[in-house]
């Protein structure tokens, strides 16, 4: 039998099958403002044609009052303020806020605000809540050789060249990526600055299925009775904590789970552990087709008991077909690997091999 290797077409088919079998990770939309695009120059004579685009990926309006946009040069560890907001400036849900340098007069869209500050190679920028240098960082980006403590994770290793920007990556569902790592979250792109008109007052949410109630008129509901039909309603409920992440946790009662989203990262939210019993007050909202509860302040989360016996809760596990996918992939690798070894060592065909064994 002549020696044959596995063809590139076979390898491609295996790779394609693997991609189809293994589910892609679904990103959760960031629950805070993000820096979405940055330009630092438009070439000779236009080195201050700078802009910074901020995006609100949430389903609620966000007020910029109390925030500031800051920058640092390559090795400077002190902030320089580009813009601070001392009065109400509200970015609507899924809206863009655009800052540009005052000299950038040929920008294709009207900026929300301009100042004389400029950004350049090997800089870093951040959106802070509170004072310069010490305020809580909501989002940040560093590029080039910036080493000033302002970026997230690893800096994007290149300075954006003339005619290109650093733009935030999105997944297949167009959800902005926020892995808290600049080298993963950004890529070079063509400039597409965007801005959205702002307001000076946070609008009252308009519920789709219920009237928003005041804090004095909140409804107390069993966790299992909260559903999408309660959207926009202020409710209080109690459950056991079954899962904790940086900005969310999940509570459970009678086998039903409800996600609690602490959307304002600038607040000092309580630290919870799995097994704790908590009472949560918040507005019911819809996220990815499911109801979730959004507390407004840390006081909306009240710890009722520190721990619970493990047998009283069922830990939250993500629904996935990954186990079956890995099994099928392993079988494919086994079959192809066996075929390759059979051909590599010029073993007889399986039927011939069996026939020889039976003759012995």
C-alpha positions in Angstrom: 0.0 0.0 0.0 1.5 3.3 -1.0 2.2 6.0 1.7 -0.4 8.7 1.8 -0.7 11.7 4.1 -3.8 13.4 5.3 -4.8 16.0 2.8 -5.1 19.7 3.6 -8.8 19.4 2.6 -9.3 16.8 5.4 -7.7 19.1 7.9 -9.9 22.0 6.9 -13.0 19.8 7.2 -12.0 18.8 10.7 -11.3 22.4 11.7 -14.7 23.4 10.3 -16.5 20.7 12.1 -14.8 21.6 15.3 -15.9 25.2 15.0 -19.4 24.2 14.3 -19.5 21.8 17.3 -17.9 23.9 19.9 -20.2 26.8 20.9 -18.7 30.3 20.7 -18.6 32.3 23.9 -21.4 34.9 24.1 -20.2 38.2 25.5 -22.3 40.1 28.0 -22.6 43.8 27.0 -20.4 46.0 29.3 -22.5 47.6 32.0 -20.7 50.9 31.9 -19.4 53.6 29.5 -16.6 52.4 27.3 -14.0 54.1 25.2 -14.9 52.9 21.7 -12.5 54.7 19.2 -9.5 57.0 19.4 -7.6 59.0 16.7 -4.3 60.8 17.5 -3.3 62.4 14.2 -4.4 63.0 10.6 -0.9 63.5 9.3 1.4 66.4 8.6 -0.2 69.7 9.5 -3.0 67.9 11.2 -1.3 66.3 14.2 -3.9 67.7 16.6 -6.8 66.2 14.6 -7.6 64.1 17.6 -10.9 62.5 18.8 -12.1 60.2 21.5 -15.4 58.4 21.1 -17.2 57.1 24.2 -20.1 54.6 23.9 -23.0 53.7 26.3 -23.6 50.0 25.7 -26.3 49.8 28.4 -30.1 50.0 28.2 -30.2 53.0 30.4 -29.1 56.7 30.1 -25.8 57.5 31.9 -25.0 61.0 33.3 -21.4 62.2 32.8 -21.7 64.6 35.7 -18.9 64.0 38.2 -16.7 62.2 35.5 -13.6 63.4 33.8 -11.7 62.3 30.7 -7.9 62.3 31.4 -4.7 61.5 29.7 -1.1 60.6 30.5 2.1 60.7 28.4 4.3 57.7 28.0 5.9 57.5 31.5 3.9 60.2 33.4 2.0 58.9 36.4 -0.1 62.1 36.8 -3.4 62.8 35.0 -4.0 65.8 32.7 -7.7 66.5 32.4 -9.0 66.6 28.8 -12.6 67.3 29.9 -14.5 67.3 33.2 -18.3 67.4 33.5 -19.6 69.5 36.4 -23.2 69.7 35.2 -25.7 67.1 34.0 -24.7 65.7 30.5 -26.7 62.6 29.7 -25.6 60.0 27.1 -28.6 58.0 26.1 -28.7 54.2 26.0 -26.7 52.9 23.0 -25.5 56.5 22.4 -22.1 58.0 21.6 -20.3 60.9 23.1 -17.6 62.5 21.0 -14.7 64.7 22.2 -12.4 66.3 19.6 -9.5 68.7 19.7 -10.6 72.3 19.1 -8.3 72.5 16.0 -10.0 69.5 14.3 -12.4 71.5 12.1 -12.7 69.0 9.3 -14.1 66.2 11.4 -16.9 64.4 9.6 -19.5 64.7 12.4 -20.1 67.4 15.0 -18.4 66.6 18.3 -20.4 66.8 21.5 -17.5 68.9 23.0 -14.1 70.2 22.1 -11.1 71.3 24.2 -7.5 72.4 23.4 -5.9 69.3 24.9 -4.2 66.8 22.5 -3.3 63.2 22.5 -0.2 61.6 20.8 2.0 58.6 20.4 2.6 56.4 23.5 -0.2 58.0 25.5 -3.0 56.6 27.7 -6.5 57.9 28.4 -9.1 57.1 30.9 -12.6 57.9 31.9 -12.7 58.6 35.7 -15.3 59.2 38.3 -14.1 61.8 40.8 -10.8 63.6 41.1 -7.8 63.3 38.8 -5.2 60.6 39.8 -7.4 59.0 42.4 -10.9 58.7 41.0 -12.4 55.4 40.1 -11.4 54.4 36.5 -14.5 53.4 34.5 -12.6 52.5 31.3 -9.1 53.2 29.9 -6.8 52.6 26.9 -3.1 52.8 26.5 -1.1 52.4 23.3 2.5 52.2 22.0 5.1 52.2 24.8 2.9 53.9 27.4 3.9 52.7 30.8 2.0 55.0 33.1 -0.4 52.8 35.0 -3.5 54.1 33.2 -4.3 51.3 30.7 -6.1 48.0 31.2 -4.0 44.8 31.1 -1.4 45.1 28.3 -1.2 48.3 26.2 -2.1 48.1 22.6 1.5 47.6 21.2 1.3 50.0 18.3 0.6 53.7 17.8 -2.3 54.2 15.4 -0.8 55.4 12.1 -2.0 58.3 10.0 -5.5 57.6 8.7 -6.3 54.8 11.2 -7.8 54.7 14.7 -7.8 52.3 17.6 -11.4 50.9 17.7 -13.0 48.5 20.2 -13.6 45.0 19.0 -17.1 43.5 18.7 -18.3 39.9 18.7 -20.5 38.3 16.1 -23.6 39.7 17.8 -22.1 43.2 17.6 -21.6 43.3 21.4 -18.5 45.5 22.3 -15.7 43.4 23.8 -14.5 44.4 27.3 -11.9 41.9 28.6 -10.1 44.6 30.6 -7.1 44.1 28.3 -6.3 46.7 25.7 -4.3 44.4 23.5 -7.4 42.1 23.2 -10.1 44.7 23.2 -8.8 47.1 20.4 -7.7 46.8 16.8 -6.6 49.2 14.1 -9.5 50.5 12.0 -10.6 53.3 9.6 -11.9 56.4 11.4 -15.7 56.4 12.0 -16.4 59.0 14.7 -20.0 59.1 16.0 -21.9 61.4 18.3 -25.4 61.4 19.8 -27.2 64.4 21.1 -27.1 64.6 24.9 -29.7 65.9 27.4 -29.2 67.7 30.7 -31.5 65.5 32.7 -31.8 61.8 33.2 -35.1 60.7 31.6 -37.6 58.7 33.7 -37.5 55.1 32.4 -40.6 54.2 30.4 -41.5 50.6 31.4 -42.8 48.3 28.7 -45.1 46.3 31.0 -45.6 48.0 34.3 -45.5 51.4 35.9 -42.3 52.3 37.8 -43.0 52.5 41.5 -41.4 54.8 44.1 -39.1 53.5 46.8 -42.0 53.8 49.3 -44.3 51.8 47.1 -42.0 48.9 46.1 -43.6 45.4 45.7 -42.3 42.5 47.7 -42.3 39.4 45.4 -41.1 35.9 45.7 -38.1 35.5 43.5 -39.9 32.9 41.4 -42.7 35.3 40.7 -40.4 37.9 39.0 -40.5 37.7 35.2 -40.3 39.8 32.1 -43.9 41.0 32.8 -42.5 43.0 35.7 -40.1 45.1 33.5 -39.8 48.6 34.9 -41.2 47.7 38.3 -39.4 48.4 41.6 -39.5 45.1 43.6 -37.9 43.5 46.6 -37.0 39.8 46.8 -34.9 37.4 48.8 -32.7 34.5 47.8 -29.5 32.6 48.3 -26.4 33.7 46.4 -25.3 31.0 44.0 -22.8 32.8 41.7 -20.7 36.0 42.0 -18.8 38.0 39.3 -17.3 41.4 39.3 -20.5 43.3 38.4 -23.3 40.7 38.9 -24.4 37.9 41.2 -27.2 35.3 41.0 -29.7 34.5 43.7 -31.9 31.4 43.9 -35.1 30.4 45.6 -37.1 27.2 45.1 -34.8 26.2 42.2 -35.3 29.5 40.3 -32.4 31.8 39.6 -32.4 35.6 39.1 -29.4 37.7 38.0 -28.7 40.8 40.0 -26.7 43.5 37.9 -24.7 46.1 39.8 -24.4 48.4 36.8 -22.7 51.4 38.3 -19.0 50.4 38.9 -18.3 53.7 40.6 -20.3 52.6 43.7 -19.0 50.6 46.6 -21.1 47.5 46.2 -21.0 44.9 49.0 -18.8 41.8 48.7 -20.9 38.6 48.6 -20.1 34.9 48.9 -21.9 31.9 47.6 -24.4 30.7 50.2 -25.2 34.1 51.6 -28.9 35.0 52.0 -29.7 38.5 50.7 -32.7 40.8 50.3 -32.4 42.8 47.1 -34.5 45.8 46.0 -34.2 47.1 42.4 -35.8 47.8 39.1 -36.7 44.8 36.9 -35.1 45.0 33.5 -34.7 42.7 30.5 -31.2 41.6 29.5 -30.6 39.1 26.6 -34.3 38.1 26.8 -34.3 37.3 30.5 -35.5 39.3 33.5 -32.8 40.7 35.9 -32.9 43.0 38.9 -30.9 46.2 39.0 -30.3 47.6 42.5 -29.8 51.4 42.5 -27.4 51.8 45.4 -25.4 49.5 47.7 -28.2 50.1 50.3 -30.5 48.1 48.1 -28.6 44.9 48.9 -29.1 43.7 52.5 -27.3 40.7 53.9 -29.7 38.6 56.0 -27.5 35.6 56.7 -23.9 35.0 56.1 -23.9 31.4 54.8 -26.2 28.6 54.1 -25.7 24.8 54.1 -24.5 23.6 50.7 -27.3 21.2 50.3 -29.9 24.0 50.4 -28.7 25.6 47.1 -28.0 24.4 43.6 -25.0 26.1 42.1 -25.6 27.9 38.8 -24.0 26.2 35.9 -24.0 27.7 32.4 -26.0 25.7 29.8 -23.6 24.4 27.2 -23.2 21.6 24.7 -19.4 21.8 25.1 -19.1 18.3 26.7 -20.8 16.6 23.7 -18.8 18.8 21.4 -15.5 17.7 22.9 -16.5 14.1 22.7 -17.3 14.3 19.0 -14.1 16.2 18.4 -12.1 13.6 20.3 -13.6 10.8 18.2 -12.8 12.7 15.0 -9.2 13.1 16.1 -9.0 9.5 17.1 -10.3 8.3 13.7 -8.1 10.6 11.7 -5.0 9.9 13.9 -5.6 6.1 13.5 -5.9 6.5 9.7 -2.7 8.5 9.6 -0.7 5.9 11.6 -2.2 3.1 9.5 -1.0 4.8 6.4 2.3 6.0 7.9 3.5 2.5 8.8 2.0 0.9 5.7 -0.2 -1.5 7.7 -2.5 -3.7 5.6 -6.1 -2.7 5.0 -8.3 -3.5 8.1 -10.2 -6.3 6.3 -6.9 -7.9 5.2 -5.5 -7.4 8.7 -8.5 -9.3 10.2 -8.3 -12.0 7.6 -4.6 -12.7 8.5 -5.4 -12.8 12.2 -8.1 -15.4 11.6 -5.7 -17.6 9.6 -3.3 -17.8 12.6 
